[in-house]
Amino acid sequence: MSSAAASGLAALVLRYKAILEAFHNNPAVTTMKQKIVMKVRRRISLAAMSLLAAVLHSGCIGVPDGVQAVTDFELDRYLGTWHEIARLDHSFERGMSNVTANYSMRVDGGVRVVNRGYEVAKGEWNEAEGKAFFVGEDNVGELKVSFFGPFYGGYNIIDLDKDQYQYALIAGPDRGYLWILARSPKLAPDVLSALVNKARHLSFPTDELIYVDHTTPK
């Protein structure tokens, strides 16, 4: 948060407190004063929400330091279904097997994202739909994806089979997010090893990778 934004918010809070004090100390307060209090309260709430959204937005997209998204990216070749081969652990995928991601075009030019996985403990399938957009040029694999309102996370393609588009290495906004995707549920051991080694050299915690089970659920 910038110092100017913080100062502005602090000033609004002080003004709000002063009006409330006058409101409580004066038994003859008018309806007009009540409306002023409510107006200031709404302003403070909106300011706080706007600042929170800005912080969340700026902190969750982008490429990790020292990492670059692929260039000469072709979205139309990337569309379709991908199988999750490995991932770093996160609560939103914890305990899931048979995870896939399907990408298709939206009417607004963005990408429709449908993530699907089998929650082993509950014995049921889960599905989440989101949207993704390029952060900059559409030939650079740097996107932002959202599964919740206006809040976006970084989706950075940092390695890609540019010949056949059969595998991809995906990073989030920092080194706590990493996925290995492939067009089929299994990836050749030498290819998988090369992707893991690249991620390791980029300082991702590859020893914490979870390798996804794609055995058909019973």
Secondary structure, DSSP 8 states (H G I E B T S, - for coil): --HHHHHHHHHHHHHHHHHHHHHHH-TT--HHHHHHHHHHHHHHHHHHHHHHHHHHHHHHSS--TT----SS--HHHH-EEEEEEEE---TTTTTEEEEEEEEEE-TTSSEEEEEEEEETTTTEEEEEEEEEEESS-TTS-EEEEEEETTEEEEEEEEEE-TTT--EEEEE-SSTT-EEEEESSS---HHHHHHHHHHHHHTT--GGG-EE-------
